[in-house]
Amino acid sequence: MRMNVSEGPGEVDLRPLSARSVVLSLLLGTHPPELPVRDLLRAVEPLGVAGSTLRAALSRMVAAGDLRTTDAVYRLSDRLLERQRRQDAAVHPETRPWGGDWEMTVVTATGRGPAERADLRGKLTTLRLAELREGVWLRPANLLRPRPGELGAVARHFTTRPEEPARELAMNLWPLDAWAKTAEALLAQIAAAADRPADRFTVLAAAVRHLLADPVLPPELLPTDWPGPALRTEYTRHRRELIVAVLGNPT
């Protein structure tokens, strides 16, 4: 039985702060995802990024297709709008009461190359499905989200009720204890970095990446004191405070 994996227990993926990562984090968390260059310049200063460094990064990001610009206003490209939608869904997932049913997706396409298989796995993982065995993906039917239309050409979808106890199945499909330990470490680091904008920015970026790996299971299937809701609450609160500090207005 294969399991979805993330960081090791209690490990926090803190990536170096760069001008590009700052710009992307600001725009991914802004609605609509656009900011004037003057606001970006004001935002990066307390994070230790020089204005010249920011301008060079903006030019590279436009050339790479990450950003579009008009009249000194920078906005996410269409390609990155889907990433913003995934991030929004990770922070504020839409759920429904769970009655015991599970979603099951069975991959039916054959003869696909490695790149196609990797792309399909990415799509199924984004839907917060977990792989029971090769080509068979499951999750409790409590999550509301659109299913990409192109999946219909390569997979079939079912509703099922496994004979295995649901809580036991969930523990086998997802490394819940490891996810919880990392979430608790992130909560501690968010609190510790409250007075240091650059550190707080870095740990909040790690928090939202970790939330992307939360399976968003029904409460009945989660361990006691599951830290997912607390991490979402603290991420939202601290990000709002940070945006006020660096931009002067909430988004």
Summary of the structure (lengths in Angstrom):
residues: 251
radius of gyration: 19.8
end to end distance: 42.4
largest distance: 60.7
contacts: 723
relative contact order: 0.17
helix: 51%
strand: 14%
